[in-house]
Amino acid sequence: MSDQGAGQQSPEESSPYPRQRRAATVREAKALAHPLRIRILRLCAQREMTNKQLADRLGTDPGTVFYHVRQLTDAGFLRQAPVRTGESGALEKPYRSTGRSWWLDDPLSGEGAEASFAPIEAFQDELREAGPDSVRTMTRFMLHLSPAEIEELDRRILAILDEYIETEDQRLDRPAYGGIVILHRLAD
């Protein structure tokens, strides 16, 4: 699950966390189990945003957003950026994604069936917000795979994405694109 995006410093600069895959902690899994929190991560990966900016962008009240921001901050997925002066002269406390969630293997396992839909719901909301003209590529497929072949496919897809994530800081002058890869068992 990626919160890596345009405008974000490379994880070495922005996060003390190692850039290697590992299992999610219980706190991390719970923090990623809500679509609004996943959208907050994506937005804060693109640029630093305040609680009010997030609330306005997401069409949600600031109290709700603050609750979710606290969950993400406590889990290490967001960090507070330096306080700044806003347009009105008031001090603002922006947040930035740490990039940490990208390196978690299967972060929602054990969080229940509904949690596995959180990234899908967040993606649907992001896609609707961007509009149909935002779609650049799409591939649907059906494959017959063994458990070992599923592992191999996942490993290979992640290896390609990791190559791009590792060099993301070299492409920050380009438009940001989001995506999702889901492999699910088809109903009989």
C-alpha positions in Angstrom: 0.0 0.0 0.0 1.8 3.1 -1.1 1.7 6.5 0.3 4.7 7.5 -1.8 4.0 10.4 -4.1 5.0 13.6 -5.9 6.4 16.3 -3.7 7.6 13.9 -1.1 11.2 13.8 -0.1 12.9 10.5 -0.5 12.1 8.2 2.5 15.8 8.4 3.6 15.4 12.2 4.0 11.8 12.2 5.4 11.8 9.0 7.5 14.1 7.2 9.9 12.4 3.9 8.9 14.3 1.2 6.9 13.4 0.7 3.3 12.7 -3.0 3.4 9.6 -5.0 3.5 8.3 -6.2 6.8 5.1 -7.2 8.5 2.8 -4.4 9.9 2.4 -4.0 13.6 -1.1 -4.1 15.1 -1.1 -0.3 15.4 0.0 0.1 11.8 -2.6 -2.3 10.5 -5.4 -0.6 12.4 -4.2 2.8 11.1 -4.4 1.6 7.5 -7.8 -0.1 7.9 -9.9 3.0 7.0 -10.4 4.6 3.5 -10.2 8.1 4.8 -6.8 7.5 6.4 -5.5 6.1 3.1 -6.7 9.2 1.2 -5.0 11.4 3.8 -1.8 9.5 3.3 -2.0 9.9 -0.4 -2.7 13.7 -0.2 0.1 14.2 2.3 2.5 12.3 0.0 1.8 14.8 -2.7 2.4 17.8 -0.5 2.3 19.0 3.0 -1.2 19.7 4.1 -2.9 21.1 7.3 -5.8 19.5 9.0 -8.1 22.2 7.6 -6.7 21.8 4.0 -7.4 18.0 4.3 -10.9 18.5 5.7 -11.7 20.9 2.8 -10.2 18.6 0.2 -12.0 15.5 1.5 -15.3 17.3 2.3 -15.2 16.2 5.9 -15.3 18.1 9.1 -12.0 19.1 10.7 -12.6 17.1 13.9 -13.0 13.8 12.0 -9.9 14.5 9.9 -7.9 15.4 13.0 -8.9 12.1 14.6 -7.6 10.2 11.5 -4.5 12.3 11.3 -3.7 11.5 14.9 -4.1 7.7 14.2 -1.7 8.0 11.2 0.8 10.1 13.2 0.8 7.7 16.1 1.4 4.8 13.7 4.4 6.6 12.1 2.7 7.2 8.7 2.5 11.0 9.0 4.8 13.4 10.6 4.3 17.0 11.4 6.2 19.3 9.1 7.6 22.6 10.4 5.0 25.1 11.5 4.4 27.8 8.9 2.6 31.1 8.5 -0.6 30.7 6.4 -2.1 33.2 3.9 -4.1 34.8 6.7 -1.1 35.2 8.9 -2.1 32.4 11.3 0.3 29.7 12.2 -0.4 26.4 10.4 0.7 22.8 11.3 1.1 20.8 8.1 1.6 17.1 7.9 3.6 15.0 5.4 3.6 11.3 4.7 6.7 9.4 5.8 6.5 6.8 3.0 6.6 4.1 5.6 3.4 2.2 4.5 4.9 1.3 1.2 7.3 -1.1 2.8 4.7 -3.1 4.7 3.8 -6.6 3.5 0.1 -7.3 3.6 -0.6 -4.6 6.1 -4.3 -5.4 6.5 -4.1 -9.1 7.2 -5.8 -9.9 10.4 -7.9 -6.7 10.4 -11.0 -8.4 9.1 -12.7 -8.6 5.8 -13.9 -5.0 5.7 -10.4 -3.6 6.2 -9.3 -5.2 3.0 -11.8 -3.0 1.1 -10.3 0.2 2.6 -7.7 0.7 -0.1 -10.2 -0.1 -2.8 -12.7 2.4 -1.4 -10.0 5.0 -1.2 -8.9 4.3 -4.8 -12.5 4.6 -6.0 -12.9 8.0 -4.3 -9.6 9.2 -5.8 -10.5 8.0 -9.2 -13.9 9.6 -9.1 -12.4 12.9 -7.9 -9.8 12.8 -10.8 -12.5 11.9 -13.4 -12.6 9.5 -16.3 -10.0 11.4 -18.4 -7.4 10.7 -15.7 -7.1 7.0 -16.6 -3.9 6.4 -18.5 -3.8 2.5 -18.6 -6.0 -0.2 -17.4 -5.7 -4.0 -17.6 -8.2 -6.6 -16.5 -7.2 -10.2 -16.5 -8.1 -13.7 -15.4 -5.3 -16.2 -14.5 -5.3 -19.7 -13.1 -2.6 -19.7 -10.4 -1.3 -21.9 -7.6 -0.4 -20.3 -4.3 3.3 -20.3 -5.3 2.5 -18.6 -8.6 0.5 -15.9 -6.8 3.5 -15.3 -4.5 5.8 -15.1 -7.6 3.5 -12.7 -9.4 3.2 -10.4 -6.4 7.0 -10.5 -5.9 7.6 -9.5 -9.5 5.0 -6.7 -9.5 6.4 -5.3 -6.3 10.0 -5.5 -7.6 9.0 -3.3 -10.6 7.1 -0.8 -8.4 10.0 -0.7 -5.9 12.4 0.3 -8.7 10.2 3.3 -9.4 9.7 4.1 -5.7 13.4 4.1 -5.2 13.9 6.8 -7.8 10.7 8.8 -7.2 12.7 11.8 -5.9 14.2 12.1 -9.4 10.8 12.6 -11.1 9.1 15.1 -8.8 8.8 17.6 -11.6 6.4 15.3 -13.5 2.6 14.7 -12.9 1.7 12.3 -10.1 -0.2 9.1 -11.0 -1.9 6.6 -8.6 -2.8 3.0 -9.2 -3.8 -0.2 -7.6 -3.1 -3.9 -8.3 -5.6 -6.3 -6.8 -5.6 -10.1 -7.3 -8.8 -11.7 -6.0 -10.3 -15.2 -6.2 -13.2 -15.2 -8.7 -16.6 -16.4 -7.4 -17.5 -19.8 -8.8 
